[in-house]
Amino acid sequence: MHFEMRVRKFIILILIVVIPTLSFSQRWKLSRSEIIGGIGATNYLGDMGGAKEEDASEIKNIDIAYTRPNIYAGYRYRLYDRVAVKGQLSYARFYGSDVASKNEGRNYSFSSNMIELNGHFEYHLTEEKSKVSYRTMSLRGKLQKFNAGVNVYIFAGIGGGFYKVKPRDNFSDSE
């Protein structure tokens, strides 16, 4: 009888250790969905606008005054532990002008809205691990918990965009 009690205790101990480990390895099922979003800036770098110098570098050709917004939103769904699919919709606005550039005599300018839709498939090369670390908050003297991890993945996808240029000033098809 004493042997049977030891076996039962051993089995219970194994179950107590193994079951939480199995549950932890399935954590990705609890957070399969992610909503993605962001904002940014766009800038046109082409034959309109730019610096007055003939041999100007591309950095000199960027005019901050012509910077316009971009915004995107997406949804990511994890199919399996290391496999996910993602779709994203983006909106960007572009503007370009010959004012104060080497081609100022042409007096061309344009603006354009662009909408892009894309989707892709992700395969995660590394298992997602959420490390729990603590750091001291400098102002309050308390410990603050933060999760840090690295996730490496490869992806393949397809997307398409739509834009329509609106010419302004003397911009026309005829010369």
LUMFISE-348248 format. One line per field, with one value per residue: residue in one letter; chain; residue number from 0; x, y, z of N, C-alpha, C in turn. Coordinates in pm, whole numbers, plus 50000, padded with zeros to 5 digits. Example, Ala and Ser with C-alpha at 12.3 -4.5 7.8 and 13.67 -1.06 7.14 Angstrom:
BEGIN
residuo = A,S;
cadena = A,A;
num = 0,1;
n.east = 51319,51285;
n.north = 49431,49775;
n.up = 50780,50708;
ca.east = 51230,51367;
ca.north = 49550,49894;
ca.up = 50780,50714;
c.east = 51320,51290;
c.north = 49670,50003;
c.up = 50780,50787;
//
This chain:
BEGIN
residuo = M,H,F,E,M,R,V,R,K,F,I,I,L,I,L,I,V,V,I,P,T,L,S,F,S,Q,R,W,K,L,S,R,S,E,I,I,G,G,I,G,A,T,N,Y,L,G,D,M,G,G,A,K,E,E,D,A,S,E,I,K,N,I,D,I,A,Y,T,R,P,N,I,Y,A,G,Y,R,Y,R,L,Y,D,R,V,A,V,K,G,Q,L,S,Y,A,R,F,Y,G,S,D,V,A,S,K,N,E,G,R,N,Y,S,F,S,S,N,M,I,E,L,N,G,H,F,E,Y,H,L,T,E,E,K,S,K,V,S,Y,R,T,M,S,L,R,G,K,L,Q,K,F,N,A,G,V,N,V,Y,I,F,A,G,I,G,G,G,F,Y,K,V,K,P,R,D,N,F,S,D,S,E;
cadena = A,A,A,A,A,A,A,A,A,A,A,A,A,A,A,A,A,A,A,A,A,A,A,A,A,A,A,A,A,A,A,A,A,A,A,A,A,A,A,A,A,A,A,A,A,A,A,A,A,A,A,A,A,A,A,A,A,A,A,A,A,A,A,A,A,A,A,A,A,A,A,A,A,A,A,A,A,A,A,A,A,A,A,A,A,A,A,A,A,A,A,A,A,A,A,A,A,A,A,A,A,A,A,A,A,A,A,A,A,A,A,A,A,A,A,A,A,A,A,A,A,A,A,A,A,A,A,A,A,A,A,A,A,A,A,A,A,A,A,A,A,A,A,A,A,A,A,A,A,A,A,A,A,A,A,A,A,A,A,A,A,A,A,A,A,A,A,A,A,A,A,A,A,A,A;
num = 0,1,2,3,4,5,6,7,8,9,10,11,12,13,14,15,16,17,18,19,20,21,22,23,24,25,26,27,28,29,30,31,32,33,34,35,36,37,38,39,40,41,42,43,44,45,46,47,48,49,50,51,52,53,54,55,56,57,58,59,60,61,62,63,64,65,66,67,68,69,70,71,72,73,74,75,76,77,78,79,80,81,82,83,84,85,86,87,88,89,90,91,92,93,94,95,96,97,98,99,100,101,102,103,104,105,106,107,108,109,110,111,112,113,114,115,116,117,118,119,120,121,122,123,124,125,126,127,128,129,130,131,132,133,134,135,136,137,138,139,140,141,142,143,144,145,146,147,148,149,150,151,152,153,154,155,156,157,158,159,160,161,162,163,164,165,166,167,168,169,170,171,172,173,174;
n.east = 50080,50190,50366,50187,50077,50298,50335,50097,50129,50355,50253,50059,50227,50373,50163,50092,50317,50342,50093,50051,50271,50207,49979,50088,50241,50050,49975,49958,49713,49537,49569,49517,49443,49535,49521,49640,49803,49905,50078,50239,50480,50495,50689,50751,50987,51112,51106,50998,51035,51282,51633,51811,52064,52248,52383,52282,52249,52031,51924,51929,51732,51492,51211,51091,50861,50683,50603,50365,50081,50054,49866,49782,49605,49549,49499,49592,49605,49663,49715,49834,50083,50325,50246,50089,49846,49808,49642,49634,49548,49631,49671,49795,49926,50056,50270,50414,50627,50759,50842,51094,51298,51539,51398,51220,51113,50934,50705,50546,50325,50179,49933,49847,49643,49686,49584,49638,49617,49706,49811,49954,50138,50279,50561,50691,51016,51133,51028,50771,50849,50773,50939,50956,51054,51199,51230,51365,51166,51248,51136,50952,51061,50977,50932,50894,50714,50796,50755,50970,51086,51210,51115,51150,51070,50962,50808,50560,50376,50106,50001,49824,49789,49614,49606,49552,49663,49652,49691,49835,49858,50060,50077,50042,49947,50032,50296;
n.north = 49881,50123,50162,50206,50454,50619,50601,50718,50979,51052,51048,51248,51466,51477,51539,51792,51937,51897,51964,52255,52334,52235,52386,52644,52631,52650,52910,53095,53053,53197,53458,53509,53703,54022,54370,54611,54921,55246,55560,55788,55955,56079,56141,56284,56191,56263,56359,56610,56907,56930,57005,57307,57277,57105,56863,56764,56576,56301,56345,56623,56681,56632,56791,56922,57073,56967,56729,56483,56321,55972,55678,55370,55059,54734,54376,54091,53741,53455,53138,52897,52797,52898,53013,53267,53495,53807,54113,54435,54780,55077,55433,55707,56032,56235,56497,56716,56967,57210,57450,57662,57490,57319,57299,57509,57677,57528,57510,57303,57105,56870,56666,56373,56106,55792,55458,55152,54802,54509,54171,53910,53607,53467,53301,53199,53182,53159,53058,53228,53404,53533,53729,53808,54082,54300,54640,54928,55199,55527,55759,55689,55487,55222,54880,54799,54605,54467,54331,54168,54057,53870,53814,53632,53616,53502,53617,53617,53775,53958,54253,54555,54876,55190,55495,55836,56093,56442,56701,57032,57391,57477,57223,56999,56778,56856,57029;
n.up = 50000,50071,49862,49650,49724,49693,49415,49325,49429,49286,49022,49043,49097,48856,48678,48777,48708,48428,48298,48328,48173,47919,47871,47868,47638,47443,47436,47225,47110,47262,47188,46904,46720,46589,46577,46362,46316,46198,46149,45927,45716,45382,45089,44777,44538,44255,43908,43931,44115,44378,44437,44336,44233,43979,44021,44260,44561,44652,44902,44928,44745,44868,44983,45265,45301,45121,45225,45304,45466,45569,45634,45788,45831,45961,45983,46156,46168,46348,46237,46312,46554,46445,46207,46022,45882,45713,45646,45495,45470,45316,45307,45132,45065,44809,44691,44455,44314,44086,44184,44301,44217,44002,43766,43754,43559,43409,43564,43672,43871,44101,44269,44451,44559,44712,44738,44887,44896,45058,45117,45311,45384,45670,45807,46101,46207,46452,46777,46938,47221,47527,47726,48062,48228,48469,48565,48723,48797,48740,48857,49055,49206,49200,49091,48751,48526,48212,47888,47671,47361,47079,46751,46472,46132,45805,45502,45243,44989,44830,44666,44577,44429,44397,44229,44138,43954,44003,43803,43828,43790,43515,43414,43163,42890,42639,42460;
ca.east = 50000,50280,50418,50080,50068,50412,50307,49991,50191,50443,50168,50000,50336,50399,50051,50101,50427,50324,49973,50076,50366,50132,49891,50172,50287,49938,49939,49929,49569,49463,49582,49533,49413,49602,49484,49764,49779,50017,50079,50373,50495,50538,50753,50774,51124,51108,51156,50946,51088,51422,51726,51845,52193,52235,52437,52239,52224,51889,51883,51902,51612,51373,51159,51006,50732,50595,50573,50223,50058,50013,49804,49748,49539,49554,49454,49678,49542,49756,49650,49903,50185,50426,50189,49989,49811,49786,49593,49659,49499,49710,49636,49905,49906,50183,50268,50540,50618,50884,50873,51225,51382,51614,51301,51117,51053,50821,50591,50462,50301,50075,49904,49790,49608,49712,49527,49703,49566,49796,49796,50066,50148,50400,50609,50782,51131,51158,50908,50748,50870,50750,51022,50910,51168,51163,51325,51329,51117,51335,51068,50874,51137,50910,50967,50796,50723,50782,50779,51060,51113,51246,51040,51204,50980,50970,50673,50537,50243,50068,49928,49800,49759,49541,49630,49514,49738,49579,49785,49804,49931,50078,50103,49950,50007,50091,50413;
ca.north = 50000,50236,50181,50264,50596,50687,50607,50820,51111,51079,51079,51380,51562,51487,51612,51932,51999,51885,52032,52397,52349,52217,52503,52758,52617,52682,53049,53167,53040,53298,53589,53482,53821,54149,54484,54683,55055,55338,55683,55820,56066,56044,56250,56250,56212,56230,56461,56741,56956,56900,57116,57384,57230,56998,56739,56754,56441,56274,56406,56765,56689,56617,56917,56892,57142,56884,56606,56461,56210,55838,55607,55234,54972,54597,54270,53972,53626,53343,53011,52798,52857,52971,53052,53373,53569,53948,54202,54575,54885,55198,55555,55803,56151,56283,56629,56756,57095,57264,57579,57670,57376,57342,57302,57606,57736,57446,57542,57185,57055,56768,56600,56242,56017,55653,55357,55023,54687,54395,54059,53818,53487,53472,53181,53242,53093,53140,53047,53353,53392,53658,53736,53904,54144,54410,54749,55026,55327,55628,55863,55639,55390,55092,54791,54800,54485,54486,54210,54191,53934,53884,53721,53635,53547,53532,53635,53635,53831,54026,54376,54642,55014,55274,55638,55921,56219,56564,56806,57169,57499,57462,57082,56949,56678,56918,57113;
ca.up = 50000,50078,49727,49569,49761,49630,49272,49309,49454,49173,48907,49069,49080,48712,48619,48820,48633,48283,48247,48302,48064,47794,47856,47834,47499,47357,47465,47102,47080,47337,47122,46761,46639,46618,46495,46334,46264,46206,46071,45882,45623,45247,45017,44638,44492,44114,43816,43970,44243,44405,44458,44215,44178,43881,44074,44400,44611,44673,45029,44899,44663,44950,45034,45381,45284,45039,45296,45325,45560,45529,45745,45750,45928,45916,46072,46150,46233,46362,46207,46395,46640,46367,46078,46034,45762,45746,45542,45533,45382,45337,45234,45131,44981,44753,44628,44395,44245,44032,44247,44366,44178,43878,43657,43792,43439,43361,43650,43689,44006,44106,44396,44425,44669,44678,44826,44862,44971,45044,45208,45305,45464,45753,45875,46208,46220,46594,46859,47010,47364,47596,47846,48160,48295,48558,48571,48824,48745,48799,48934,49168,49282,49200,48981,48643,48444,48068,47810,47558,47288,46939,46670,46335,46040,45661,45451,45099,44975,44708,44694,44463,44466,44303,44247,44027,43964,43971,43760,43867,43723,43371,43384,43061,42802,42518,42485;
c.east = 50084,50338,50314,50062,50181,50388,50201,50048,50281,50362,50105,50106,50367,50287,50057,50210,50397,50206,49995,50174,50296,50040,49970,50216,50175,49893,49900,49781,49486,49468,49610,49521,49494,49548,49608,49728,49902,49996,50224,50372,50541,50600,50781,50918,51129,51158,51097,51005,51234,51505,51757,51976,52171,52280,52398,52215,52074,51839,51851,51773,51483,51334,51058,50868,50633,50562,50424,50202,50034,49960,49773,49683,49541,49505,49543,49610,49639,49679,49703,50010,50283,50374,50080,49961,49779,49737,49609,49606,49574,49656,49755,49870,50044,50164,50408,50521,50757,50924,51005,51313,51457,51521,51190,51046,50936,50692,50493,50442,50188,50047,49836,49757,49635,49650,49590,49642,49663,49765,49920,50057,50280,50433,50715,50892,51163,51025,50893,50760,50851,50830,50965,51032,51117,51272,51276,51282,51193,51261,51002,50949,51072,50963,50856,50820,50711,50820,50865,51086,51149,51174,51089,51110,51011,50826,50674,50395,50221,49988,49908,49762,49684,49576,49585,49580,49648,49681,49738,49890,49941,50103,49998,50023,50074,50207,50401;
c.north = 50126,50269,50246,50413,50676,50704,50714,50960,51149,51118,51217,51489,51584,51567,51761,52005,52003,51966,52182,52422,52333,52335,52624,52751,52647,52827,53127,53159,53145,53435,53568,53608,53942,54255,54571,54820,55142,55461,55713,55940,56014,56167,56201,56284,56168,56345,56600,56780,56925,57027,57186,57336,57111,56863,56717,56607,56424,56336,56554,56783,56674,56752,56888,56958,57060,56750,56598,56338,56076,55768,55466,55161,54831,54500,54148,53861,53509,53212,52898,52871,52943,53021,53158,53431,53713,54023,54345,54669,55013,55313,55650,55917,56199,56421,56657,56886,57137,57396,57568,57548,57410,57350,57404,57667,57656,57479,57425,57159,56953,56730,56468,56172,55875,55563,55224,54917,54573,54289,53972,53706,53495,53334,53226,53138,53064,53131,53176,53328,53529,53656,53841,53954,54257,54516,54850,55152,55437,55728,55810,55538,55253,55007,54794,54677,54524,54357,54245,54057,53965,53775,53736,53555,53585,53544,53646,53687,53896,54151,54456,54780,55086,55419,55712,56056,56335,56671,56944,57265,57470,57316,57033,56850,56740,57008,57246;
c.up = 50000,49939,49637,49600,49696,49480,49245,49327,49336,49049,48924,49049,48932,48644,48655,48742,48484,48232,48231,48188,47930,47769,47813,47688,47400,47374,47339,47066,47152,47271,46973,46677,46685,46524,46484,46280,46277,46123,46033,45789,45489,45182,44876,44601,44346,44030,43844,44104,44257,44419,44326,44152,44086,43938,44221,44439,44636,44803,45008,44819,44744,45007,45143,45366,45202,45104,45327,45413,45491,45653,45697,45865,45873,46023,46050,46228,46233,46343,46295,46476,46561,46233,46099,45896,45804,45624,45589,45426,45417,45254,45245,45037,44937,44692,44574,44318,44197,44097,44323,44337,44050,43757,43683,43672,43385,43436,43661,43838,44001,44251,44362,44557,44623,44784,44788,44952,44950,45147,45200,45408,45541,45808,45975,46227,46366,46668,46937,47160,47426,47725,47939,48234,48382,48551,48674,48756,48816,48887,49060,49253,49291,49085,48878,48556,48297,47998,47691,47491,47145,46862,46526,46245,45897,45612,45300,45085,44840,44747,44567,44512,44356,44333,44122,44048,43923,43933,43804,43787,43574,43329,43284,42972,42679,42555,42415;
//
